[in-house]
Amino acid sequence: MESAEKARQITAIAEAKQAADIVMLDMSGVSNIADYFVVMTANNARQLNMLADEIMRSLKRIVGKTHGREGSADSGWMLIDYGDVIIHILTQEQRKYYALDELWEKAKAILRIQ
């Protein structure tokens, strides 16, 4: 599966599971960390955990295992690394604190779902 297709699949899962403020960032030309970031907001720790689990479960069938998973629902943030696509799931409080949208403002927003 190509990077863009993978990122769009993640975005679709997040939208179906009611994540808020979902953005797919094209990181090419901005960073060599990954091709895409998908950033989303969870309403609470329970939803954060559910989003991470559902994304990993769905992608396991398509692309296999992740390169890693960091953070926890209790901390208010999680990062799931698929190499070419990195997923950031944050509570509203942590999203404001880390300000990833501003940090990576030079990245092109391919898709934004409020």
N, CA, C and O atoms as a DFTB+ gen file, in Angstrom:
456 C
 N C O
     1  1       0.841      -1.180       0.000
     2  2       0.000       0.000       0.000
     3  2       0.885       1.242       0.000
     4  3       1.830       1.330       0.784
     5  1       0.588       2.191      -0.866
     6  2       1.353       3.428      -0.941
     7  2       1.067       4.322       0.252
     8  3       0.019       4.211       0.888
     9  1       2.000       5.199       0.548
    10  2       1.900       6.081       1.710
    11  2       0.620       6.907       1.724
    12  3      -0.068       6.968       2.743
    13  1       0.298       7.541       0.608
    14  2      -0.887       8.405       0.545
    15  2      -2.160       7.600       0.789
    16  3      -3.061       8.048       1.498
    17  1      -2.225       6.419       0.201
    18  2      -3.392       5.553       0.376
    19  2      -3.517       5.113       1.837
    20  3      -4.617       5.074       2.387
    21  1      -2.394       4.786       2.453
    22  2      -2.375       4.387       3.859
    23  2      -2.865       5.540       4.747
    24  3      -3.682       5.335       5.644
    25  1      -2.361       6.741       4.490
    26  2      -2.767       7.914       5.273
    27  2      -4.251       8.194       5.102
    28  3      -4.924       8.549       6.070
    29  1      -4.768       8.044       3.906
    30  2      -6.208       8.256       3.669
    31  2      -7.049       7.189       4.381
    32  3      -8.124       7.491       4.900
    33  1      -6.568       5.959       4.405
    34  2      -7.263       4.887       5.121
    35  2      -7.325       5.206       6.614
    36  3      -8.362       5.016       7.249
    37  1      -6.231       5.682       7.166
    38  2      -6.178       6.063       8.583
    39  2      -7.170       7.187       8.853
    40  3      -7.892       7.169       9.849
    41  1      -7.193       8.160       7.958
    42  2      -8.123       9.282       8.095
    43  2      -9.567       8.792       8.081
    44  3     -10.387       9.259       8.872
    45  1      -9.883       7.862       7.197
    46  2     -11.244       7.315       7.107
    47  2     -11.625       6.578       8.394
    48  3     -12.753       6.706       8.869
    49  1     -10.703       5.818       8.950
    50  2     -10.959       5.102      10.209
    51  2     -11.209       6.111      11.321
    52  3     -12.148       5.960      12.103
    53  1     -10.376       7.133      11.392
    54  2     -10.523       8.158      12.429
    55  2     -11.869       8.867      12.322
    56  3     -12.529       9.118      13.331
    57  1     -12.264       9.185      11.108
    58  2     -13.558       9.851      10.912
    59  2     -14.709       8.938      11.314
    60  3     -15.657       9.379      11.965
    61  1     -14.630       7.668      10.929
    62  2     -15.683       6.715      11.276
    63  2     -15.801       6.518      12.788
    64  3     -16.884       6.240      13.302
    65  1     -14.685       6.663      13.491
    66  2     -14.672       6.483      14.947
    67  2     -14.801       7.812      15.691
    68  3     -14.524       7.900      16.887
    69  1     -15.231       8.851      14.954
    70  2     -15.591      10.144      15.537
    71  2     -14.433      10.937      16.139
    72  3     -14.637      11.696      17.086
    73  1     -13.229      10.776      15.610
    74  2     -12.128      11.654      16.010
    75  2     -12.467      13.061      15.527
    76  3     -13.232      13.228      14.577
    77  1     -11.905      14.054      16.172
    78  2     -12.164      15.448      15.795
    79  2     -10.915      16.058      15.164
    80  3      -9.800      15.578      15.368
    81  1     -11.121      17.109      14.407
    82  2     -10.043      17.909      13.835
    83  2      -8.932      17.033      13.243
    84  3      -7.774      17.110      13.656
    85  1      -9.305      16.212      12.284
    86  2      -8.373      15.288      11.636
    87  2      -7.668      16.032      10.511
    88  3      -8.314      16.690       9.696
    89  1      -6.359      15.930      10.465
    90  2      -5.603      16.557       9.388
    91  2      -4.548      15.578       8.873
    92  3      -3.865      14.906       9.645
    93  1      -4.440      15.520       7.555
    94  2      -3.433      14.698       6.885
    95  2      -2.406      15.647       6.287
    96  3      -2.727      16.426       5.390
    97  1      -1.173      15.586       6.779
    98  2      -0.118      16.491       6.340
    99  2       0.872      15.779       5.428
   100  3       1.366      14.700       5.755
   101  1       1.156      16.388       4.291
   102  2       2.181      15.890       3.374
   103  2       3.515      16.418       3.878
   104  3       3.760      17.623       3.836
   105  1       4.372      15.535       4.350
   106  2       5.637      15.925       4.973
   107  2       6.803      15.973       3.984
   108  3       7.919      16.326       4.363
   109  1       6.550      15.620       2.716
   110  2       7.636      15.636       1.734
   111  2       8.134      17.070       1.554
   112  3       7.343      18.007       1.444
   113  1       9.426      17.219       1.528
   114  2      10.031      18.529       1.395
   115  2      10.132      19.297       2.700
   116  3      10.775      20.346       2.757
   117  1       9.505      18.786       3.745
   118  2       9.503      19.455       5.045
   119  2      10.324      18.663       6.055
   120  3      11.042      19.236       6.874
   121  1      10.210      17.347       5.987
   122  2      10.890      16.479       6.939
   123  2      11.176      15.135       6.281
   124  3      10.445      14.701       5.390
   125  1      12.231      14.488       6.722
   126  2      12.527      13.145       6.216
   127  2      12.078      12.068       7.210
   128  3      12.423      10.896       7.056
   129  1      11.322      12.462       8.212
   130  2      10.824      11.520       9.220
   131  2       9.815      10.554       8.608
   132  3       9.874       9.347       8.843
   133  1       8.887      11.100       7.818
   134  2       7.819      10.291       7.220
   135  2       7.271      11.031       6.004
   136  3       7.532      12.220       5.818
   137  1       6.510      10.317       5.180
   138  2       5.859      10.943       4.024
   139  2       4.621      11.740       4.462
   140  3       4.339      12.813       3.930
   141  1       3.892      11.190       5.441
   142  2       2.658      11.829       5.913
   143  2       2.547      11.740       7.425
   144  3       3.001      10.776       8.042
   145  1       1.941      12.757       8.009
   146  2       1.476      12.731       9.388
   147  2      -0.040      12.767       9.319
   148  3      -0.610      13.486       8.499
   149  1      -0.687      12.004      10.168
   150  2      -2.123      12.130      10.368
   151  2      -2.299      12.499      11.832
   152  3      -1.917      11.744      12.726
   153  1      -2.886      13.677      12.068
   154  2      -3.063      14.205      13.415
   155  2      -4.558      14.278      13.689
   156  3      -5.335      14.715      12.840
   157  1      -4.954      13.845      14.889
   158  2      -6.375      13.864      15.236
   159  2      -6.548      14.109      16.722
   160  3      -5.627      13.910      17.516
   161  1      -7.738      14.543      17.080
   162  2      -8.063      14.812      18.477
   163  2      -9.098      13.808      18.964
   164  3     -10.093      13.533      18.294
   165  1      -8.835      13.273      20.143
   166  2      -9.785      12.378      20.821
   167  2     -10.464      13.171      21.943
   168  3      -9.846      14.038      22.560
   169  1     -11.721      12.871      22.196
   170  2     -12.478      13.592      23.222
   171  2     -12.047      13.245      24.637
   172  3     -12.201      14.050      25.555
   173  1     -11.505      12.044      24.811
   174  2     -11.113      11.601      26.150
   175  2     -10.146      10.419      26.014
   176  3      -9.878       9.943      24.911
   177  1      -9.633       9.959      27.153
   178  2      -8.651       8.869      27.150
   179  2      -9.234       7.584      26.574
   180  3      -8.544       6.846      25.871
   181  1     -10.475       7.322      26.866
   182  2     -11.112       6.097      26.356
   183  2     -11.175       6.107      24.824
   184  3     -10.847       5.110      24.180
   185  1     -11.595       7.231      24.247
   186  2     -11.660       7.322      22.793
   187  2     -10.252       7.282      22.182
   188  3     -10.055       6.694      21.119
   189  1      -9.289       7.899      22.844
   190  2      -7.918       7.879      22.359
   191  2      -7.421       6.441      22.225
   192  3      -6.850       6.067      21.201
   193  1      -7.638       5.657      23.242
   194  2      -7.226       4.255      23.229
   195  2      -7.967       3.473      22.148
   196  3      -7.369       2.659      21.444
   197  1      -9.260       3.722      22.019
   198  2     -10.069       3.031      21.019
   199  2      -9.602       3.370      19.604
   200  3      -9.521       2.489      18.748
   201  1      -9.295       4.656      19.356
   202  2      -8.803       5.056      18.034
   203  2      -7.498       4.351      17.699
   204  3      -7.344       3.814      16.602
   205  1      -6.568       4.350      18.630
   206  2      -5.280       3.684      18.401
   207  2      -5.478       2.202      18.122
   208  3      -4.902       1.664      17.177
   209  1      -6.289       1.542      18.937
   210  2      -6.524       0.102      18.754
   211  2      -7.186      -0.196      17.413
   212  3      -6.798      -1.140      16.726
   213  1      -8.180       0.602      17.039
   214  2      -8.908       0.366      15.789
   215  2      -8.011       0.603      14.570
   216  3      -8.058      -0.163      13.607
   217  1      -7.207       1.646      14.610
   218  2      -6.283       1.916      13.497
   219  2      -5.288       0.766      13.363
   220  3      -5.058       0.268      12.261
   221  1      -4.707       0.350      14.464
   222  2      -3.725      -0.739      14.413
   223  2      -4.358      -2.053      13.967
   224  3      -3.754      -2.798      13.195
   225  1      -5.560      -2.344      14.442
   226  2      -6.259      -3.577      14.056
   227  2      -6.569      -3.565      12.557
   228  3      -6.345      -4.558      11.865
   229  1      -7.078      -2.454      12.067
   230  2      -7.440      -2.361      10.650
   231  2      -6.218      -2.416       9.745
   232  3      -6.243      -3.095       8.718
   233  1      -5.157      -1.716      10.105
   234  2      -3.964      -1.702       9.253
   235  2      -3.161      -2.991       9.328
   236  3      -2.426      -3.315       8.396
   237  1      -3.290      -3.721      10.412
   238  2      -2.554      -4.983      10.528
   239  2      -2.928      -5.932       9.393
   240  3      -2.074      -6.646       8.867
   241  1      -4.196      -5.935       9.021
   242  2      -4.658      -6.799       7.930
   243  2      -4.083      -6.348       6.584
   244  3      -3.869      -7.163       5.687
   245  1      -3.836      -5.040       6.453
   246  2      -3.423      -4.482       5.169
   247  2      -1.906      -4.363       5.043
   248  3      -1.333      -4.761       4.029
   249  1      -1.255      -3.814       6.072
   250  2       0.178      -3.512       5.956
   251  2       1.056      -4.220       6.973
   252  3       2.282      -4.129       6.897
   253  1       0.468      -4.907       7.901
   254  2       1.265      -5.603       8.907
   255  2       1.448      -4.784      10.169
   256  3       0.667      -3.876      10.457
   257  1       2.483      -5.112      10.913
   258  2       2.719      -4.489      12.217
   259  2       3.278      -3.075      12.092
   260  3       3.791      -2.676      11.047
   261  1       3.164      -2.345      13.174
   262  2       3.713      -1.000      13.248
   263  2       5.211      -1.065      13.528
   264  3       5.744      -2.108      13.904
   265  1       5.872       0.062      13.337
   266  2       7.276       0.184      13.736
   267  2       7.360       0.510      15.215
   268  3       8.404       0.327      15.842
   269  1       6.255       0.996      15.774
   270  2       6.228       1.315      17.193
   271  2       5.002       2.108      17.586
   272  3       4.295       2.683      16.757
   273  1       4.785       2.113      18.876
   274  2       3.672       2.860      19.461
   275  2       4.199       3.493      20.739
   276  3       4.784       2.811      21.581
   277  1       3.993       4.788      20.883
   278  2       4.477       5.537      22.040
   279  2       3.306       6.224      22.720
   280  3       2.263       6.453      22.108
   281  1       3.491       6.549      23.988
   282  2       2.468       7.263      24.743
   283  2       1.397       6.335      25.273
   284  3       1.448       5.118      25.095
   285  1       0.423       6.947      25.931
   286  2      -0.682       6.170      26.491
   287  2      -1.921       7.039      26.568
   288  3      -1.844       8.265      26.494
   289  1      -3.050       6.396      26.715
   290  2      -4.304       7.135      26.844
   291  2      -4.265       8.031      28.073
   292  3      -4.776       9.150      28.040
   293  1      -3.666       7.553      29.152
   294  2      -3.587       8.346      30.380
   295  2      -2.756       9.611      30.213
   296  3      -3.013      10.610      30.886
   297  1      -1.771       9.586      29.335
   298  2      -0.928      10.763      29.119
   299  2      -1.597      11.780      28.196
   300  3      -1.189      12.940      28.135
   301  1      -2.626      11.333      27.480
   302  2      -3.335      12.241      26.579
   303  2      -2.763      12.305      25.174
   304  3      -3.197      13.130      24.369
   305  1      -1.807      11.459      24.867
   306  2      -1.276      11.416      23.505
   307  2      -0.752      10.027      23.172
   308  3      -0.298       9.283      24.041
   309  1      -0.830       9.703      21.894
   310  2      -0.242       8.472      21.381
   311  2       0.318       8.755      20.000
   312  3      -0.217       9.562      19.240
   313  1       1.392       8.079      19.702
   314  2       2.011       8.141      18.391
   315  2       2.110       6.702      17.892
   316  3       2.574       5.818      18.612
   317  1       1.677       6.480      16.670
   318  2       1.790       5.162      16.041
   319  2       2.625       5.350      14.783
   320  3       2.287       6.164      13.924
   321  1       3.704       4.604      14.676
   322  2       4.670       4.771      13.599
   323  2       4.540       3.626      12.597
   324  3       4.757       2.461      12.932
   325  1       4.181       3.978      11.363
   326  2       4.158       3.009      10.276
   327  2       5.292       3.278       9.287
   328  3       5.231       2.841       8.138
   329  1       6.322       3.994       9.729
   330  2       7.463       4.303       8.871
   331  2       7.169       5.471       7.955
   332  3       7.638       6.583       8.196
   333  1       6.407       5.237       6.918
   334  2       6.085       6.294       5.956
   335  2       4.918       7.174       6.408
   336  3       4.734       8.278       5.895
   337  1       4.131       6.682       7.370
   338  2       3.012       7.449       7.922
   339  2       3.102       7.384       9.444
   340  3       3.224       6.310      10.034
   341  1       3.039       8.559      10.060
   342  2       3.047       8.631      11.518
   343  2       1.734       9.238      11.972
   344  3       1.299      10.271      11.465
   345  1       1.112       8.581      12.935
   346  2      -0.192       8.992      13.442
   347  2      -0.015       9.601      14.822
   348  3       0.651       9.035      15.688
   349  1      -0.622      10.765      15.009
   350  2      -0.615      11.442      16.296
   351  2      -2.063      11.530      16.769
   352  3      -2.898      12.143      16.104
   353  1      -2.361      10.921      17.911
   354  2      -3.698      10.991      18.500
   355  2      -3.541      11.703      19.838
   356  3      -2.805      11.245      20.713
   357  1      -4.235      12.820      19.989
   358  2      -4.072      13.639      21.181
   359  2      -5.421      14.080      21.734
   360  3      -6.387      14.226      20.986
   361  1      -5.483      14.288      23.034
   362  2      -6.651      14.938      23.607
   363  2      -6.571      16.421      23.230
   364  3      -5.524      16.895      22.789
   365  1      -7.659      17.138      23.401
   366  2      -7.684      18.566      23.069
   367  2      -6.600      19.325      23.838
   368  3      -5.907      20.168      23.268
   369  1      -6.457      19.030      25.103
   370  2      -5.448      19.689      25.931
   371  2      -4.038      19.449      25.398
   372  3      -3.250      20.389      25.285
   373  1      -3.714      18.201      25.070
   374  2      -2.383      17.873      24.559
   375  2      -2.175      18.420      23.145
   376  3      -1.059      18.788      22.779
   377  1      -3.230      18.474      22.363
   378  2      -3.115      19.029      21.003
   379  2      -2.723      20.500      21.074
   380  3      -1.884      20.965      20.302
   381  1      -3.332      21.225      22.000
   382  2      -2.954      22.629      22.187
   383  2      -1.525      22.741      22.704
   384  3      -0.763      23.588      22.240
   385  1      -1.162      21.903      23.650
   386  2       0.167      21.952      24.255
   387  2       1.276      21.680      23.226
   388  3       2.238      22.442      23.129
   389  1       1.132      20.594      22.463
   390  2       2.168      20.219      21.506
   391  2       2.118      21.039      20.223
   392  3       3.130      21.166      19.534
   393  1       0.961      21.595      19.895
   394  2       0.796      22.496      18.740
   395  2       1.465      21.956      17.473
   396  3       2.213      22.671      16.808
   397  1       1.192      20.700      17.147
   398  2       1.814      20.074      15.977
   399  2       1.445      20.786      14.681
   400  3       2.253      20.860      13.755
   401  1       0.229      21.308      14.618
   402  2      -0.201      22.011      13.407
   403  2       0.681      23.236      13.149
   404  3       1.011      23.533      12.001
   405  1       1.062      23.946      14.217
   406  2       1.945      25.099      14.059
   407  2       3.391      24.657      13.860
   408  3       4.123      25.248      13.065
   409  1       3.795      23.626      14.576
   410  2       5.165      23.131      14.464
   411  2       5.490      22.717      13.025
   412  3       6.587      22.974      12.530
   413  1       4.539      22.082      12.371
   414  2       4.731      21.604      11.009
   415  2       3.921      22.435      10.011
   416  3       3.398      21.887       9.040
   417  1       3.812      23.734      10.233
   418  2       2.974      24.607       9.406
   419  2       3.421      24.658       7.943
   420  3       2.623      25.015       7.077
   421  1       4.661      24.313       7.652
   422  2       5.125      24.323       6.262
   423  2       4.674      23.084       5.491
   424  3       4.770      23.037       4.265
   425  1       4.189      22.094       6.212
   426  2       3.668      20.892       5.542
   427  2       2.312      21.220       4.923
   428  3       1.523      21.976       5.490
   429  1       2.060      20.651       3.776
   430  2       0.807      20.903       3.066
   431  2      -0.299      20.024       3.665
   432  3      -0.156      18.805       3.757
   433  1      -1.395      20.658       4.067
   434  2      -2.554      19.912       4.565
   435  2      -3.314      19.348       3.366
   436  3      -3.949      20.096       2.624
   437  1      -3.251      18.048       3.180
   438  2      -3.910      17.373       2.070
   439  2      -5.401      17.212       2.335
   440  3      -6.225      17.316       1.426
   441  1      -5.724      16.959       3.578
   442  2      -7.108      16.689       3.973
   443  2      -7.318      17.213       5.381
   444  3      -6.470      17.020       6.252
   445  1      -8.428      17.867       5.605
   446  2      -8.767      18.360       6.933
   447  2     -10.256      18.098       7.176
   448  3     -11.112      18.520       6.398
   449  1     -10.541      17.396       8.268
   450  2     -11.925      17.089       8.631
   451  2     -12.163      17.660      10.021
   452  3     -11.523      17.247      10.988
   453  1     -13.057      18.583      10.112
   454  2     -13.359      19.230      11.394
   455  2     -14.343      18.358      12.120
   456  3     -14.757      18.687      13.231
